[in-house]
Amino acid sequence: MSKNKECLVCKKSSNETPVTKFYYQESEFYICPQHIPVLIHNPQELVGLLPDADKLEKG
């Protein structure tokens, strides 16, 4: 879980770019608009960044 408000992919903070909070497995994470498509269409790219990302299905 990220305590800082930064994109879990590129690590840009909310001071640098807008970030959106989302919840997964009772934890909160942040992601920037550039990487929301990764979360939706290619969640396997988040393996190692998001718990159990390998179990997520493409949208």
Secondary structure, DSSP 8 states (H G I E B T S, - for coil): --SSSB-TTT--BTTTS--EEEEETTEEEEE-TTTHHHHHH-GGGGTTTSTTGGG----
